[in-house]
Amino acid sequence: MIRKIFSAVACAFLAVPAAQAQSETQFIRTSLVAGIGANQIDGDQMAGYFKPGLILGAAARFSISEKLAFQPEVL
């Protein structure tokens, strides 16, 4: 299931440069998203347990007008 979703997202991002080359204005812009997640677990009888994690994803920005855009993200 995860592999199918990842493949679909990868194909969508590979098709974006072709769509951008056909128009003079950039209707679609893609980017990578990265960050650090910091979790504190409560209720596990372990004081001060801290679980860090890495967050990776992708975003696509669709321009609707000059001042308005829609940006879905997959993390």
PDB file of N, CA, C and O in Angstrom:
ATOM      1  N   MET A   1       0.823  -1.195   0.000  1.00  0.00           N
ATOM      2  CA  MET A   1       0.000   0.000   0.000  1.00  0.00           C
ATOM      3  C   MET A   1       0.866   1.257   0.000  1.00  0.00           C
ATOM      4  O   MET A   1       0.663   2.157  -0.814  1.00  0.00           O
ATOM      5  N   ILE A   2       1.841   1.312   0.926  1.00  0.00           N
ATOM      6  CA  ILE A   2       2.724   2.475   1.013  1.00  0.00           C
ATOM      7  C   ILE A   2       3.544   2.598  -0.261  1.00  0.00           C
ATOM      8  O   ILE A   2       3.772   3.704  -0.753  1.00  0.00           O
ATOM      9  N   ARG A   3       3.987   1.470  -0.796  1.00  0.00           N
ATOM     10  CA  ARG A   3       4.794   1.483  -2.017  1.00  0.00           C
ATOM     11  C   ARG A   3       3.989   2.050  -3.192  1.00  0.00           C
ATOM     12  O   ARG A   3       4.534   2.790  -4.011  1.00  0.00           O
ATOM     13  N   LYS A   4       2.705   1.713  -3.282  1.00  0.00           N
ATOM     14  CA  LYS A   4       1.861   2.233  -4.360  1.00  0.00           C
ATOM     15  C   LYS A   4       1.672   3.740  -4.231  1.00  0.00           C
ATOM     16  O   LYS A   4       1.720   4.460  -5.228  1.00  0.00           O
ATOM     17  N   ILE A   5       1.456   4.218  -3.010  1.00  0.00           N
ATOM     18  CA  ILE A   5       1.289   5.658  -2.786  1.00  0.00           C
ATOM     19  C   ILE A   5       2.573   6.395  -3.130  1.00  0.00           C
ATOM     20  O   ILE A   5       2.538   7.432  -3.794  1.00  0.00           O
ATOM     21  N   PHE A   6       3.714   5.863  -2.680  1.00  0.00           N
ATOM     22  CA  PHE A   6       4.998   6.499  -2.972  1.00  0.00           C
ATOM     23  C   PHE A   6       5.258   6.536  -4.475  1.00  0.00           C
ATOM     24  O   PHE A   6       5.754   7.539  -4.988  1.00  0.00           O
ATOM     25  N   SER A   7       4.930   5.458  -5.186  1.00  0.00           N
ATOM     26  CA  SER A   7       5.124   5.417  -6.636  1.00  0.00           C
ATOM     27  C   SER A   7       4.251   6.448  -7.339  1.00  0.00           C
ATOM     28  O   SER A   7       4.701   7.102  -8.279  1.00  0.00           O
ATOM     29  N   ALA A   8       3.015   6.600  -6.896  1.00  0.00           N
ATOM     30  CA  ALA A   8       2.118   7.581  -7.510  1.00  0.00           C
ATOM     31  C   ALA A   8       2.619   9.002  -7.290  1.00  0.00           C
ATOM     32  O   ALA A   8       2.570   9.827  -8.202  1.00  0.00           O
ATOM     33  N   VAL A   9       3.100   9.290  -6.087  1.00  0.00           N
ATOM     34  CA  VAL A   9       3.630  10.626  -5.789  1.00  0.00           C
ATOM     35  C   VAL A   9       4.888  10.887  -6.606  1.00  0.00           C
ATOM     36  O   VAL A   9       5.068  11.986  -7.131  1.00  0.00           O
ATOM     37  N   ALA A  10       5.758   9.891  -6.719  1.00  0.00           N
ATOM     38  CA  ALA A  10       6.990  10.050  -7.499  1.00  0.00           C
ATOM     39  C   ALA A  10       6.673  10.316  -8.965  1.00  0.00           C
ATOM     40  O   ALA A  10       7.311  11.166  -9.586  1.00  0.00           O
ATOM     41  N   CYS A  11       5.705   9.609  -9.528  1.00  0.00           N
ATOM     42  CA  CYS A  11       5.310   9.841 -10.925  1.00  0.00           C
ATOM     43  C   CYS A  11       4.736  11.238 -11.110  1.00  0.00           C
ATOM     44  O   CYS A  11       4.988  11.882 -12.129  1.00  0.00           O
ATOM     45  N   ALA A  12       3.975  11.708 -10.143  1.00  0.00           N
ATOM     46  CA  ALA A  12       3.400  13.053 -10.237  1.00  0.00           C
ATOM     47  C   ALA A  12       4.494  14.109 -10.247  1.00  0.00           C
ATOM     48  O   ALA A  12       4.405  15.084 -10.993  1.00  0.00           O
ATOM     49  N   PHE A  13       5.524  13.929  -9.426  1.00  0.00           N
ATOM     50  CA  PHE A  13       6.608  14.907  -9.382  1.00  0.00           C
ATOM     51  C   PHE A  13       7.485  14.839 -10.624  1.00  0.00           C
ATOM     52  O   PHE A  13       8.074  15.848 -11.013  1.00  0.00           O
ATOM     53  N   LEU A  14       7.586  13.675 -11.252  1.00  0.00           N
ATOM     54  CA  LEU A  14       8.358  13.573 -12.485  1.00  0.00           C
ATOM     55  C   LEU A  14       7.626  14.227 -13.650  1.00  0.00           C
ATOM     56  O   LEU A  14       8.267  14.669 -14.603  1.00  0.00           O
ATOM     57  N   ALA A  15       6.314  14.298 -13.595  1.00  0.00           N
ATOM     58  CA  ALA A  15       5.534  14.908 -14.665  1.00  0.00           C
ATOM     59  C   ALA A  15       5.475  16.423 -14.551  1.00  0.00           C
ATOM     60  O   ALA A  15       5.131  17.093 -15.525  1.00  0.00           O
ATOM     61  N   VAL A  16       5.797  16.977 -13.402  1.00  0.00           N
ATOM     62  CA  VAL A  16       5.691  18.420 -13.177  1.00  0.00           C
ATOM     63  C   VAL A  16       6.612  19.238 -14.069  1.00  0.00           C
ATOM     64  O   VAL A  16       6.148  20.238 -14.616  1.00  0.00           O
ATOM     65  N   PRO A  17       7.901  18.885 -14.261  1.00  0.00           N
ATOM     66  CA  PRO A  17       8.748  19.708 -15.140  1.00  0.00           C
ATOM     67  C   PRO A  17       8.220  19.808 -16.565  1.00  0.00           C
ATOM     68  O   PRO A  17       8.375  20.849 -17.204  1.00  0.00           O
ATOM     69  N   ALA A  18       7.603  18.751 -17.073  1.00  0.00           N
ATOM     70  CA  ALA A  18       7.031  18.808 -18.416  1.00  0.00           C
ATOM     71  C   ALA A  18       5.863  19.790 -18.461  1.00  0.00           C
ATOM     72  O   ALA A  18       5.699  20.511 -19.446  1.00  0.00           O
ATOM     73  N   ALA A  19       5.064  19.824 -17.423  1.00  0.00           N
ATOM     74  CA  ALA A  19       3.947  20.766 -17.370  1.00  0.00           C
ATOM     75  C   ALA A  19       4.446  22.198 -17.243  1.00  0.00           C
ATOM     76  O   ALA A  19       3.844  23.111 -17.807  1.00  0.00           O
ATOM     77  N   GLN A  20       5.531  22.407 -16.515  1.00  0.00           N
ATOM     78  CA  GLN A  20       6.073  23.748 -16.352  1.00  0.00           C
ATOM     79  C   GLN A  20       6.710  24.246 -17.635  1.00  0.00           C
ATOM     80  O   GLN A  20       6.685  25.447 -17.904  1.00  0.00           O
ATOM     81  N   ALA A  21       7.279  23.359 -18.430  1.00  0.00           N
ATOM     82  CA  ALA A  21       7.948  23.772 -19.658  1.00  0.00           C
ATOM     83  C   ALA A  21       6.952  24.246 -20.711  1.00  0.00           C
ATOM     84  O   ALA A  21       7.327  24.999 -21.610  1.00  0.00           O
ATOM     85  N   GLN A  22       5.716  23.830 -20.623  1.00  0.00           N
ATOM     86  CA  GLN A  22       4.729  24.172 -21.629  1.00  0.00           C
ATOM     87  C   GLN A  22       4.067  25.518 -21.391  1.00  0.00           C
ATOM     88  O   GLN A  22       3.434  26.048 -22.304  1.00  0.00           O
ATOM     89  N   SER A  23       4.185  26.083 -20.216  1.00  0.00           N
ATOM     90  CA  SER A  23       3.546  27.364 -19.936  1.00  0.00           C
ATOM     91  C   SER A  23       4.592  28.389 -19.529  1.00  0.00           C
ATOM     92  O   SER A  23       5.646  28.039 -18.998  1.00  0.00           O
ATOM     93  N   GLU A  24       4.295  29.653 -19.782  1.00  0.00           N
ATOM     94  CA  GLU A  24       5.226  30.721 -19.446  1.00  0.00           C
ATOM     95  C   GLU A  24       5.183  31.043 -17.956  1.00  0.00           C
ATOM     96  O   GLU A  24       6.214  31.370 -17.368  1.00  0.00           O
ATOM     97  N   THR A  25       4.027  30.959 -17.346  1.00  0.00           N
ATOM     98  CA  THR A  25       3.911  31.206 -15.908  1.00  0.00           C
ATOM     99  C   THR A  25       3.988  29.879 -15.172  1.00  0.00           C
ATOM    100  O   THR A  25       3.583  28.846 -15.705  1.00  0.00           O
ATOM    101  N   GLN A  26       4.500  29.905 -13.961  1.00  0.00           N
ATOM    102  CA  GLN A  26       4.605  28.683 -13.178  1.00  0.00           C
ATOM    103  C   GLN A  26       3.300  28.449 -12.436  1.00  0.00           C
ATOM    104  O   GLN A  26       3.034  29.080 -11.412  1.00  0.00           O
ATOM    105  N   PHE A  27       2.504  27.552 -12.951  1.00  0.00           N
ATOM    106  CA  PHE A  27       1.241  27.201 -12.315  1.00  0.00           C
ATOM    107  C   PHE A  27       1.482  26.231 -11.157  1.00  0.00           C
ATOM    108  O   PHE A  27       0.793  26.297 -10.139  1.00  0.00           O
ATOM    109  N   ILE A  28       2.467  25.326 -11.311  1.00  0.00           N
ATOM    110  CA  ILE A  28       2.756  24.322 -10.297  1.00  0.00           C
ATOM    111  C   ILE A  28       4.213  24.453  -9.870  1.00  0.00           C
ATOM    112  O   ILE A  28       5.116  24.505 -10.705  1.00  0.00           O
ATOM    113  N   ARG A  29       4.428  24.504  -8.565  1.00  0.00           N
ATOM    114  CA  ARG A  29       5.781  24.510  -8.011  1.00  0.00           C
ATOM    115  C   ARG A  29       5.871  23.380  -7.002  1.00  0.00           C
ATOM    116  O   ARG A  29       4.953  23.183  -6.206  1.00  0.00           O
ATOM    117  N   THR A  30       6.962  22.642  -7.028  1.00  0.00           N
ATOM    118  CA  THR A  30       7.147  21.535  -6.103  1.00  0.00           C
ATOM    119  C   THR A  30       8.288  21.849  -5.140  1.00  0.00           C
ATOM    120  O   THR A  30       9.174  22.647  -5.445  1.00  0.00           O
ATOM    121  N   SER A  31       8.251  21.210  -3.980  1.00  0.00           N
ATOM    122  CA  SER A  31       9.312  21.399  -2.994  1.00  0.00           C
ATOM    123  C   SER A  31       9.370  20.187  -2.071  1.00  0.00           C
ATOM    124  O   SER A  31       8.426  19.401  -1.981  1.00  0.00           O
ATOM    125  N   LEU A  32      10.492  20.062  -1.398  1.00  0.00           N
ATOM    126  CA  LEU A  32      10.672  19.025  -0.390  1.00  0.00           C
ATOM    127  C   LEU A  32      10.467  19.635   0.989  1.00  0.00           C
ATOM    128  O   LEU A  32      10.781  20.803   1.216  1.00  0.00           O
ATOM    129  N   VAL A  33       9.940  18.838   1.901  1.00  0.00           N
ATOM    130  CA  VAL A  33       9.690  19.288   3.266  1.00  0.00           C
ATOM    131  C   VAL A  33      10.502  18.392   4.200  1.00  0.00           C
ATOM    132  O   VAL A  33      10.457  17.167   4.088  1.00  0.00           O
ATOM    133  N   ALA A  34      11.238  19.004   5.114  1.00  0.00           N
ATOM    134  CA  ALA A  34      12.021  18.239   6.086  1.00  0.00           C
ATOM    135  C   ALA A  34      11.905  18.906   7.449  1.00  0.00           C
ATOM    136  O   ALA A  34      11.773  20.126   7.548  1.00  0.00           O
ATOM    137  N   GLY A  35      11.955  18.100   8.486  1.00  0.00           N
ATOM    138  CA  GLY A  35      11.865  18.655   9.830  1.00  0.00           C
ATOM    139  C   GLY A  35      12.201  17.618  10.882  1.00  0.00           C
ATOM    140  O   GLY A  35      12.492  16.462  10.576  1.00  0.00           O
ATOM    141  N   ILE A  36      12.153  18.056  12.115  1.00  0.00           N
ATOM    142  CA  ILE A  36      12.438  17.188  13.251  1.00  0.00           C
ATOM    143  C   ILE A  36      11.208  17.156  14.150  1.00  0.00           C
ATOM    144  O   ILE A  36      10.666  18.199  14.516  1.00  0.00           O
ATOM    145  N   GLY A  37      10.781  15.964  14.495  1.00  0.00           N
ATOM    146  CA  GLY A  37       9.662  15.798  15.409  1.00  0.00           C
ATOM    147  C   GLY A  37      10.180  15.490  16.800  1.00  0.00           C
ATOM    148  O   GLY A  37      11.093  14.679  16.957  1.00  0.00           O
ATOM    149  N   ALA A  38       9.616  16.119  17.797  1.00  0.00           N
ATOM    150  CA  ALA A  38      10.016  15.879  19.182  1.00  0.00           C
ATOM    151  C   ALA A  38       8.788  15.427  19.959  1.00  0.00           C
ATOM    152  O   ALA A  38       7.835  16.190  20.114  1.00  0.00           O
ATOM    153  N   ASN A  39       8.805  14.203  20.443  1.00  0.00           N
ATOM    154  CA  ASN A  39       7.670  13.629  21.157  1.00  0.00           C
ATOM    155  C   ASN A  39       8.012  13.395  22.615  1.00  0.00           C
ATOM    156  O   ASN A  39       9.110  12.943  22.942  1.00  0.00           O
ATOM    157  N   GLN A  40       7.080  13.700  23.475  1.00  0.00           N
ATOM    158  CA  GLN A  40       7.216  13.406  24.904  1.00  0.00           C
ATOM    159  C   GLN A  40       6.120  12.408  25.245  1.00  0.00           C
ATOM    160  O   GLN A  40       4.935  12.709  25.100  1.00  0.00           O
ATOM    161  N   ILE A  41       6.507  11.238  25.691  1.00  0.00           N
ATOM    162  CA  ILE A  41       5.560  10.182  26.018  1.00  0.00           C
ATOM    163  C   ILE A  41       5.161  10.314  27.485  1.00  0.00           C
ATOM    164  O   ILE A  41       6.025  10.318  28.362  1.00  0.00           O
ATOM    165  N   ASP A  42       3.860  10.422  27.759  1.00  0.00           N
ATOM    166  CA  ASP A  42       3.353  10.495  29.128  1.00  0.00           C
ATOM    167  C   ASP A  42       2.610   9.206  29.460  1.00  0.00           C
ATOM    168  O   ASP A  42       2.056   8.545  28.581  1.00  0.00           O
ATOM    169  N   GLY A  43       2.610   8.869  30.729  1.00  0.00           N
ATOM    170  CA  GLY A  43       1.845   7.718  31.179  1.00  0.00           C
ATOM    171  C   GLY A  43       2.550   6.390  31.010  1.00  0.00           C
ATOM    172  O   GLY A  43       1.917   5.347  31.174  1.00  0.00           O
ATOM    173  N   ASP A  44       3.827   6.382  30.690  1.00  0.00           N
ATOM    174  CA  ASP A  44       4.533   5.127  30.504  1.00  0.00           C
ATOM    175  C   ASP A  44       5.481   4.798  31.655  1.00  0.00           C
ATOM    176  O   ASP A  44       6.310   3.897  31.531  1.00  0.00           O
ATOM    177  N   GLN A  45       5.369   5.518  32.771  1.00  0.00           N
ATOM    178  CA  GLN A  45       6.181   5.306  33.967  1.00  0.00           C
ATOM    179  C   GLN A  45       7.671   5.548  33.725  1.00  0.00           C
ATOM    180  O   GLN A  45       8.503   5.075  34.499  1.00  0.00           O
ATOM    181  N   MET A  46       8.017   6.271  32.670  1.00  0.00           N
ATOM    182  CA  MET A  46       9.412   6.616  32.394  1.00  0.00           C
ATOM    183  C   MET A  46       9.516   8.133  32.390  1.00  0.00           C
ATOM    184  O   MET A  46       9.071   8.785  31.445  1.00  0.00           O
ATOM    185  N   ALA A  47      10.092   8.690  33.425  1.00  0.00           N
ATOM    186  CA  ALA A  47      10.198  10.144  33.531  1.00  0.00           C
ATOM    187  C   ALA A  47      11.216  10.672  32.524  1.00  0.00           C
ATOM    188  O   ALA A  47      12.323  10.148  32.403  1.00  0.00           O
ATOM    189  N   GLY A  48      10.820  11.712  31.811  1.00  0.00           N
ATOM    190  CA  GLY A  48      11.734  12.368  30.890  1.00  0.00           C
ATOM    191  C   GLY A  48      12.025  11.602  29.617  1.00  0.00           C
ATOM    192  O   GLY A  48      13.024  11.885  28.957  1.00  0.00           O
ATOM    193  N   TYR A  49      11.191  10.641  29.247  1.00  0.00           N
ATOM    194  CA  TYR A  49      11.421   9.889  28.016  1.00  0.00           C
ATOM    195  C   TYR A  49      11.149  10.796  26.821  1.00  0.00           C
ATOM    196  O   TYR A  49      10.054  11.340  26.676  1.00  0.00           O
ATOM    197  N   PHE A  50      12.151  10.950  25.975  1.00  0.00           N
ATOM    198  CA  PHE A  50      12.080  11.852  24.833  1.00  0.00           C
ATOM    199  C   PHE A  50      12.379  11.052  23.571  1.00  0.00           C
ATOM    200  O   PHE A  50      13.404  10.373  23.496  1.00  0.00           O
ATOM    201  N   LYS A  51      11.502  11.125  22.589  1.00  0.00           N
ATOM    202  CA  LYS A  51      11.669  10.355  21.364  1.00  0.00           C
ATOM    203  C   LYS A  51      11.749  11.302  20.169  1.00  0.00           C
ATOM    204  O   LYS A  51      10.716  11.787  19.708  1.00  0.00           O
ATOM    205  N   PRO A  52      12.958  11.580  19.654  1.00  0.00           N
ATOM    206  CA  PRO A  52      13.082  12.435  18.472  1.00  0.00           C
ATOM    207  C   PRO A  52      12.814  11.636  17.202  1.00  0.00           C
ATOM    208  O   PRO A  52      12.940  10.411  17.191  1.00  0.00           O
ATOM    209  N   GLY A  53      12.446  12.333  16.139  1.00  0.00           N
ATOM    210  CA  GLY A  53      12.193  11.675  14.866  1.00  0.00           C
ATOM    211  C   GLY A  53      12.396  12.616  13.700  1.00  0.00           C
ATOM    212  O   GLY A  53      12.359  13.836  13.857  1.00  0.00           O
ATOM    213  N   LEU A  54      12.610  12.045  12.535  1.00  0.00           N
ATOM    214  CA  LEU A  54      12.820  12.805  11.312  1.00  0.00           C
ATOM    215  C   LEU A  54      11.533  12.811  10.496  1.00  0.00           C
ATOM    216  O   LEU A  54      10.884  11.776  10.346  1.00  0.00           O
ATOM    217  N   ILE A  55      11.167  13.964   9.975  1.00  0.00           N
ATOM    218  CA  ILE A  55       9.967  14.104   9.161  1.00  0.00           C
ATOM    219  C   ILE A  55      10.396  14.501   7.755  1.00  0.00           C
ATOM    220  O   ILE A  55      11.091  15.500   7.574  1.00  0.00           O
ATOM    221  N   LEU A  56       9.983  13.723   6.761  1.00  0.00           N
ATOM    222  CA  LEU A  56      10.284  14.016   5.363  1.00  0.00           C
ATOM    223  C   LEU A  56       8.991  14.002   4.564  1.00  0.00           C
ATOM    224  O   LEU A  56       8.058  13.270   4.894  1.00  0.00           O
ATOM    225  N   GLY A  57       8.938  14.806   3.524  1.00  0.00           N
ATOM    226  CA  GLY A  57       7.752  14.841   2.696  1.00  0.00           C
ATOM    227  C   GLY A  57       7.948  15.685   1.458  1.00  0.00           C
ATOM    228  O   GLY A  57       9.058  16.113   1.145  1.00  0.00           O
ATOM    229  N   ALA A  58       6.863  15.914   0.766  1.00  0.00           N
ATOM    230  CA  ALA A  58       6.885  16.701  -0.462  1.00  0.00           C
ATOM    231  C   ALA A  58       5.651  17.593  -0.499  1.00  0.00           C
ATOM    232  O   ALA A  58       4.626  17.291   0.112  1.00  0.00           O
ATOM    233  N   ALA A  59       5.772  18.690  -1.226  1.00  0.00           N
ATOM    234  CA  ALA A  59       4.663  19.631  -1.361  1.00  0.00           C
ATOM    235  C   ALA A  59       4.563  20.083  -2.809  1.00  0.00           C
ATOM    236  O   ALA A  59       5.562  20.129  -3.527  1.00  0.00           O
ATOM    237  N   ALA A  60       3.372  20.410  -3.221  1.00  0.00           N
ATOM    238  CA  ALA A  60       3.125  20.974  -4.544  1.00  0.00           C
ATOM    239  C   ALA A  60       2.259  22.212  -4.357  1.00  0.00           C
ATOM    240  O   ALA A  60       1.268  22.175  -3.627  1.00  0.00           O
ATOM    241  N   ARG A  61       2.625  23.297  -5.006  1.00  0.00           N
ATOM    242  CA  ARG A  61       1.884  24.554  -4.881  1.00  0.00           C
ATOM    243  C   ARG A  61       1.225  24.878  -6.214  1.00  0.00           C
ATOM    244  O   ARG A  61       1.901  25.053  -7.227  1.00  0.00           O
ATOM    245  N   PHE A  62      -0.097  24.956  -6.202  1.00  0.00           N
ATOM    246  CA  PHE A  62      -0.880  25.247  -7.394  1.00  0.00           C
ATOM    247  C   PHE A  62      -1.370  26.691  -7.314  1.00  0.00           C
ATOM    248  O   PHE A  62      -2.154  27.029  -6.426  1.00  0.00           O
ATOM    249  N   SER A  63      -0.924  27.530  -8.216  1.00  0.00           N
ATOM    250  CA  SER A  63      -1.334  28.936  -8.225  1.00  0.00           C
ATOM    251  C   SER A  63      -2.723  29.061  -8.838  1.00  0.00           C
ATOM    252  O   SER A  63      -2.953  28.651  -9.975  1.00  0.00           O
ATOM    253  N   ILE A  64      -3.635  29.627  -8.076  1.00  0.00           N
ATOM    254  CA  ILE A  64      -4.991  29.869  -8.561  1.00  0.00           C
ATOM    255  C   ILE A  64      -5.066  31.253  -9.194  1.00  0.00           C
ATOM    256  O   ILE A  64      -5.641  31.425 -10.269  1.00  0.00           O
ATOM    257  N   SER A  65      -4.487  32.224  -8.524  1.00  0.00           N
ATOM    258  CA  SER A  65      -4.367  33.580  -9.059  1.00  0.00           C
ATOM    259  C   SER A  65      -3.024  34.130  -8.589  1.00  0.00           C
ATOM    260  O   SER A  65      -2.222  33.399  -8.008  1.00  0.00           O
ATOM    261  N   GLU A  66      -2.779  35.398  -8.834  1.00  0.00           N
ATOM    262  CA  GLU A  66      -1.500  35.992  -8.462  1.00  0.00           C
ATOM    263  C   GLU A  66      -1.287  36.003  -6.947  1.00  0.00           C
ATOM    264  O   GLU A  66      -0.155  35.883  -6.480  1.00  0.00           O
ATOM    265  N   LYS A  67      -2.359  36.145  -6.186  1.00  0.00           N
ATOM    266  CA  LYS A  67      -2.250  36.238  -4.730  1.00  0.00           C
ATOM    267  C   LYS A  67      -2.856  35.057  -3.984  1.00  0.00           C
ATOM    268  O   LYS A  67      -2.930  35.083  -2.755  1.00  0.00           O
ATOM    269  N   LEU A  68      -3.288  34.025  -4.696  1.00  0.00           N
ATOM    270  CA  LEU A  68      -3.950  32.892  -4.065  1.00  0.00           C
ATOM    271  C   LEU A  68      -3.380  31.591  -4.616  1.00  0.00           C
ATOM    272  O   LEU A  68      -3.229  31.429  -5.827  1.00  0.00           O
ATOM    273  N   ALA A  69      -3.062  30.657  -3.705  1.00  0.00           N
ATOM    274  CA  ALA A  69      -2.508  29.366  -4.111  1.00  0.00           C
ATOM    275  C   ALA A  69      -3.022  28.274  -3.183  1.00  0.00           C
ATOM    276  O   ALA A  69      -3.418  28.540  -2.048  1.00  0.00           O
ATOM    277  N   PHE A  70      -3.009  27.053  -3.680  1.00  0.00           N
ATOM    278  CA  PHE A  70      -3.398  25.857  -2.929  1.00  0.00           C
ATOM    279  C   PHE A  70      -2.153  24.982  -2.804  1.00  0.00           C
ATOM    280  O   PHE A  70      -1.518  24.680  -3.814  1.00  0.00           O
ATOM    281  N   GLN A  71      -1.784  24.563  -1.577  1.00  0.00           N
ATOM    282  CA  GLN A  71      -0.553  23.806  -1.359  1.00  0.00           C
ATOM    283  C   GLN A  71      -0.810  22.552  -0.533  1.00  0.00           C
ATOM    284  O   GLN A  71      -0.794  22.616   0.697  1.00  0.00           O
ATOM    285  N   PRO A  72      -1.049  21.406  -1.186  1.00  0.00           N
ATOM    286  CA  PRO A  72      -1.149  20.153  -0.438  1.00  0.00           C
ATOM    287  C   PRO A  72       0.244  19.620  -0.118  1.00  0.00           C
ATOM    288  O   PRO A  72       1.191  19.839  -0.874  1.00  0.00           O
ATOM    289  N   GLU A  73       0.361  18.920   1.010  1.00  0.00           N
ATOM    290  CA  GLU A  73       1.640  18.350   1.435  1.00  0.00           C
ATOM    291  C   GLU A  73       1.443  16.904   1.865  1.00  0.00           C
ATOM    292  O   GLU A  73       0.404  16.540   2.415  1.00  0.00           O
ATOM    293  N   VAL A  74       2.454  16.092   1.605  1.00  0.00           N
ATOM    294  CA  VAL A  74       2.476  14.699   2.040  1.00  0.00           C
ATOM    295  C   VAL A  74       3.685  14.540   2.937  1.00  0.00           C
ATOM    296  O   VAL A  74       4.815  14.757   2.501  1.00  0.00           O
ATOM    297  N   LEU A  75       3.458  14.159   4.197  1.00  0.00           N
ATOM    298  CA  LEU A  75       4.565  13.983   5.146  1.00  0.00           C
ATOM    299  C   LEU A  75       4.744  12.528   5.473  1.00  0.00           C
ATOM    300  O   LEU A  75       5.626  12.175   6.255  1.00  0.00           O
TER     301      LEU A  75
END
